[in-house]
Amino acid sequence: MAIDLVPRRDWQARAPRGDYTQLDSTRGVKVHYTGGLVPPRLVDDHAECAALVRTIQGFHMDGNGWIDIGYCADEETEILTRRGWTDYRRLRAGDLVLTLDHETGRSQWQPVLEVCVFPARRREMVRMEGDFHSSLTTPAHRWPVERPRGDGYDRVWTTTEDMGPDDRVPLAAPCAELPAEAKWSDAFVELVARFSAPASGGAPSLVASGSSALPAEAGRELPAAAPGRVPSYDFLLSLTRAQLSLFVEITREVNGATAWADRAAAEAFLLAVLLTGAPAVLTRKGARWRVRVPRQRHLAPRTAAAQGRLTITREPYDGEIWCPRTPNQSWLARRAGTVYFTGNSFVACPHQKVFEGRGLHRLPAANGPGLNAGHYAVLGLVGNSGLVQPPDAMLHAILDAIEHARQNGNAGKEIKGHRDGFATDCPGEPLYAWVKRGAPRPGGNGDPPTPPAAPAFPGRLLRYPPVLRGQDVRTWQARMRERGWDLAVDGAYGSESREVCLRFQRQQGIADDGIVGPVTWRLTWEAPLT
């Protein structure tokens, strides 16, 4: 079938910023997807496809610093992990970070899939600066926002430069993964709050209001819960929602100014506030650290700028830029003490047309470090929300592009998904299942049977200790039972589940850490039965 190619000039591609690295041949093609929300209206309007491809090129050139189509924040921007705030230099793939489920408006812990860092060079960035917000991002950086519609708000994605006048950026969100059952007594939680919050004289107040007796846990557990009179992250993350609110309330009662000489203590209180769903800002005045809690849980940057409460400017920037990639494409960021949720970024279209990207005999940018020279990259315009299922015309277009690469670009016979060579969920479950079937032409006969495709990774690592409970655990256990493992399907990931996971990982020849992450999860369904 002849390819219906849309040349770069026809989709109004920008010129590259440099010379391409040339390729003589490749082993084959890696199939990708855009990720994120892809509007279903693409199916009805080819102009929307061209607009999306231009947006992707803008992300890759302005955000990544790539020479051409192939997303990001500055070096001062931090990210919240379960061990505390960290910068991009210390962040690693697999670290659990606080993200936003943009469909529910709640926060959740998810693993970092990839840390994308792009070299220092002169770029134009957008700075948004005010009392309760500080960000420095590329113009095409993505944001989860709430946009007014009628009597309510729609949750949508936008970019820094395209943010509407009333678009609201969430500054915090209640955590959806707090324990339902109390591990500690309320009296002990109150004690820890009093123990760690200096009273007016600077010494901690240890007498709980309305009680002259200390909880039984005090002597045994207090030093571990608050070593050095600083509540540990593990302790705070073990509290129920009501107990976090109690901890915040008592700390404010004892320490009215919520200011500390010890930054670690201020950081612990900041975490407790954020987990309740309230926003918080960390500031320093002299030798003391203060946590302020704004009343509003959202910020409308354009409105705030119009009211003189925020400045929005473009400026040159010469440093590195970076972005973490997470399953739900968001992360909790902090810059200059201000905290907010932000996003990360993401070509065959549903009209059986193929947009020319970098073109043949040119090194792609999308396959991952060390993998680009082995495969061309062909991207389907589907995401993980909105348009998720590739229409038949799109599958035909992907195959047309592959044949074009073979006949004119000396590409080999391999057809693989991006995830086959890199730790990623790309190209999404429906498109990857098609690749695993051998990428058959729609409407063909004699297609091989469909292997069981793994359901989407649940977004949190299944690990022990402590015992982790949930439907995702039960789903994994049930599949392992189907594979023949002797394992109770009780929805509790404890020592038995960890041992089975370890043995399975060794059987598959992957890192044996006893943790069900994205790779172990996928192999649970897709690895051949032995």
N, C-alpha and C positions, 0 to 999 in steps of 0.2 A: 504494500500500500504506500503511495507517495506521501511524503511528509508535507503538512500544511504549516510551513515555517513562517513565524512573524519575525522579520529581521529587527535588529536593534533600532534602526532608524524609524521603523513603523511603530514601535512602542515608546519612542522618544527617550531612548536610553541616554544617559550622560556619558561623556567620553571618559575612558579610564585615566587615572592619575599617573600611570607609569607603564612600564613594559611588562607584558605577560611572560611567565616562565613557560617555555615551549615543552610539549609532550610529543614523543614520536609514536607511542602506543600505550595501551592500558590493558589490564586483565579483564576489564569489563566495565559495568556501570553500577553505581550505588543509587538506590531510589530514596528520595527524601520527601518530607512534607513541610509546609510552612510552620505548623504548630499554631497554638493560640486560637483565637476566634477567626474563622473565615466566614464572611457573610454568605448565607445561602443564595442571596440574590445574584451571585456570580453566575449561577446556572442560566439566568434569564438575560444577562447583560454582559456581552463580551467586553465592553468598555470598562466595566468594573475589574475584569481580569488584568487589563493593561495598567489600570491605576494601582492595583495591588502589587504588580511586578515593579512598578516605579517606586513604590513605597519600600519594598524589600531592598532594592538597589540603594535607596537613600540610607536605610539602616546600615547596610554593609559598608558604604563608602564614608558616610559622615560619622557613624557610630563606631564601627569596628576599625576604621582606618585602613580598610582594604582598598586596593586600587580600583576595584569595580564591584559589581554585585556579588555577592558571595553567599553593639547596640549600647548607652553605657554611662557610667558615673565616673567622677574624678577620684583621685587617690585618697582624699580625705573621707570619703563616704565609707561607713562601716556597716556590718551586717550582724544581726543577733543570732547567735548559735546557742545550743543548750549549755555550753560552757561559758558563755558570756559574749560580749561584743568583740568583734575581731575585724581586722582589715583584710584586704584581698590577698596580701602576701602570706598570711597564715591560714587562710581558708583552703579547705581541701574537699575534693569530691567525696561524697559520703557523709560529710558533716550535716547534722540535723539543724535546720534553720527555721525561724518562724516565718510563715508565708500566709497569704490571704486566699481563702476560697472565695473567689469573686462572685460566685453564684449565691452563696449563703450569707456573705458578709461576716464570716467568722474566720479566725486565724487557726492555723494548724502547723504542726512540725513536719517538715518534709526534707528529704535528703538533697543535697546539692548534687546535681548530675554532672556539672562541668563548671570550671572557673575559667571564663574567657578574659584574657588580658591582652591588650593591644599596645604596641610600642608607643613611646613618647614621640610626638611630633606636633607641629603647629596645627590646631583645630579651632573652629569656632564652636563655642559652647553657650548654653543658656543658663544664666544664674537667676535663681529665684531666692530672694533674701528678705526675711522679716523676723519679728520677735519669736514666732513659733514655727518657722520653716527656713531651712537653708538647703538648697540643692544646686549642683552644678553638673549638668548632663548634656549629652548630645541633643541636637534639635529633634532627632527622630526617636529619642528614648521613649519607651512605652510606659503608660501609667494606667492603673485601674481607677476609674472614676465613677461617680454617681452623677447622672445627667437628668435634670428635671424633665418630667413628662406628665402633663395633666396634674393630678393631685399627688403624684409620687415621684420616684426616681427609677431610672433604668441603670443597671450596672453595665458599663461598656468600657472598652479600651480606647485610648487615644495616645497621641504623642505630645511631647513638650510643646512643640510649635503649633499643634492643631488643637490644643486644649480650649474648650469653649468658655464663654464668659461666666457661666454658672456651673461648670463641671467641678465636682467636689472630690478632693483627694482624701482618702481615709487616713487619719492620723493614728488610729488604733482600732482593734476589733477584739471582742471577747473570744477567748481561746476555746475551741470546740473539743479539746482533748484533755481537759482537766479531770482528775480522778472523781468518780461518782461516790466512792466510799471513803470515809475519813481514815487516814492512817494514824493521825494524832488526835488527842483530845483538844477541844477548843481552849481549855485552860492552858495547855502547853503552848499552843500557838500564841496566845496572849502573852505568855511568859517570854517567849522568844522575841516578840515585838518589843516588850519592855526592856528586855536584856540588851537589845541591840540599838535602841533609840535613846540617845543621851537626853536627860531631862535638862531643865534650865541651868542647873549647876554643872552640867557636863558629865555626871555619873549616871549610869543606867538605873532605871527604877525597876526593882524586882518584885514589888508588891502588886499583885493583881487586884483590880478594883473589885470590892465586894467579897474578897476572900483573903484569909490570913494564912492559908496553907498552900504550899507549892505542890504542883502535880507530881504524881509518882514518877513520871518519866524524867523529871528535872535533873537529878543527879547523874542518871545514866546516859541520857540522850542530849542534854543541852549542849555540851561541848562539841558534839558531832553536828548538831543542827545549826549551830552558830559559832564556828571556830573563830577565835579572836574577836568575839562579839559581833561577827558579821554573818547574817543568815546565808547559808550556802544555797546555790542554785538548786541542788538536788532537793533540799528541804522545801524551798518555795514551789518547785514543780510537783511536789507530792501533796500539796494542799488542794482541798476542794475549792470551788468558787466562793462559797460562803466563808471559808476560812481565810482565803486571800483578802476578801473584803474586811474581815475582822482584823487581820494583820495590818492592813493599811489604816484602818480606823484607829487602832491602838497606837500605832506609830505617830499618827498626826496628833493624837491626844497628848502623848508624852513629849513629842518634839514638834511643837506647833509650827516652827519655821521650816520643818523638814530640811534641815541643813546639817551637814556632817563635816568633821575635819578629815574623816577617812573616806576617800572616794569609793572604796569597795562597798562600804555600807550604803552610800547613796545609790550605787548601781543596783544593789539588792532591792532596795525600796522601789527603784524605777521599774525593775522587772515585775515586782508584785503588782504595781499599778497597771502596767501594760497588759498583764494576763487577765486582769478583771475587765479589760475592754476600754479603759480610760486612757486618754493621751497623756504624755509626760514629756518634760523638757529638762535636761540636765545643764545647769549653769555653774560657773565658778565665780565667787566673789571673795577676793583676798585669799585666805587659806581655807575657806570652807566651800563645800559643794552643796548645791541646793537643787531639789527636784520640784519643779512647778507643774501643776496639773491644770491645763487650760479647760475652760468650760466646754468649748466646741470640740467635737470629735472628728470634724472634717475641716478642710481648708479649701476655699474656692480661690485659687491663685489670681485669676484675672479680675475677679470682683475685689479681692483684697488690694490688688495693685491700683485699681481705679479709685479705691477709698484711701489710698496713701499708706496702707498698712504693710505693703509688700512691694519690693522693686523687682522688675523683670528686665534683665539686660542681656545682651550678647557680648561676649568678650573672647579674646584669643586665649588659648590654653595650650601649654607645651608639655604637659606630663602624660603619664600612662592613663588609659581608661580601662575600665573593667566591668564585668557583669557576671553574676552567677546564673546558671540555668537550673530551674527547679521544675518539678512535674506540673505545678499549676501556674508557672510563669510569673511568679511574684515573689517578693521578699520584703522583710521589714528593714528599712534603712535608717541610719542616723548620720547626721552631719552637723557639726558645730553644736552638738547637744540636742538638736531637734530630731524628732522621730516621725516616720511616715511610711506607708506602704507604697512600693513602686513596682515596676514590672521588668521583664527581660524580653528580648526579641526572638524573633523567629530567626523547566516550569511548563508543567503541562496543564492546560486549562480544560474546563468542562465542555468546551466547544470543539474538541479534537484539534486544537491548534497548539503549536509548540513555540514558545517564546525563546528567541536566541539569547542566551546568557553571555558567558565569556566566549563561547564558541568552541570549535574543534581545535585540537592540537594546543590547548592552553590549560595550564594547571588550574583546577578548581580550588575553591577555598573552603568548601563545606564538609568534606569528608572527615576531617580531624587531623591533628598533627601526625605526620609520618605516613598518612594514608592517601593523601591527595594524588600522588603520582601513580597510584595503582588503579584508580577508577575515575571515570567521568562521573559527574553528579547530574541526575535528572530529578527535578522537583515537581511534585503534584500539588496543585493549589487546593489542598484540603488541610484542615486543622484538627485540633482535639476538642473543639466545640463549634457550633454552627454547622458548616458543611464538613462532615466527617467522613462519610461514605463516598468513595470516588465513583462518579458516574461511569458507565461503560465508555463514553466518548473520551473521558480523561485517560482511562486505561489504554485505549487505542493510541492516544497521543503519546503516552509514555513509551509504548512499544515502537511507535513511529520514530521517536527520538533515539531509542536504543539502536534501531536498525540504521538510522542515519549515522550514528557514531561508529557503528561497525563498518559500514560501507565506505564512509568518507573520513573517519577519524582513526582507523586502525584499532578499534576497541575489541577486546576479547569477548568470550562468550558468557562470562559471569554476569549474573543479575542478582544483586544482593540488596539488603536494606542497610541504611546507615548504621543501625544498631548492631549489625553483624561485625563491624570493625571498631565500634566506639561505644562507650557507655552512654546511651541515650535512648529515649523512647521513640525517636524518629525511625521510620516514617508513619507512626501511628498504627494502631491495631488493625483496622480494615485493610489498609494498603500493604502492611507487612504480611498479613495472612495471604494476600494475593501473591506477593513475592515468593512466599514459602511454598505455594502450590506450583511454582514454576513459571509464574507470570503468563498465564495462558491468555490468548486473545478472547475477549468476550464473544459468546456465541459459538465458540469452537467445540468440537466433539472429542471425546476421549480424554478429558482433563483428568489428571491424577486426583485421587481422593484428598480432601482437605484435612491436613493434620490438625490436631487440637491446638488452637491459638490461645496463648495466655491472655487472660483478662487483663485489663489495665492495672498497672502496679498501683497499690492502694495509697501510696504517697508517704507511708511511714515505714521505718525499718522494724521488722519483727525480731525482737531480741529478748534475751533473759540473762541476768535478773534486771529489774523485778519481773514478776509474772505480768505479761501483757495480754489483755483480753479484747475481743472484738470479732466482728463478722469477717474481717480480713484474715484473722488467724484461723477461723473455722474453715474458710474457703481453701486456704493453703493446706490445712490438715486433711480435708476431704480429698483433695487431689493427690496428696501423698499416700493416702489409704488406697486410692484407685491404682496407684503405681505399685502397690504391694507392700508398703511399709506398715509395720505394726505400730499404729499411733492412734491414740484416742482423739476423736473429733469433738472436742469440748469447748473450743473457742478460747482456750487459755494457753498461751505460749510460755511454757515453763521448762524445767530441766529435760523432760522427755522429748519435747519438740526440738529443743536445742540439740540434743544428741542425735536425733534423726537428721536434722539439718546438716550437722557436721559430717555424718557418714555419707549423705547424699552429695555434699560438696566435694568430698574426697573422691567419690565415684565418678563425678563429672570432671575432675581435674581442675577445679577452680579453687580460689582462696578459701580455706576452711576456717571461718570465724564463727560459725554457728548463728549467723545473722541472715535473715531472709531479706535481701536487698533486691534491686531491679534485675540483676543477672540471675540470681538463684530463683527468684519468682518466675522469670520467663522459662528457665530450664525445667522447672517443676512441671510445666505443661508440654514443652516442646522438645525436650531431650528424648532420644529414642529409648524405649523400654528395654531393660536388660534382663 
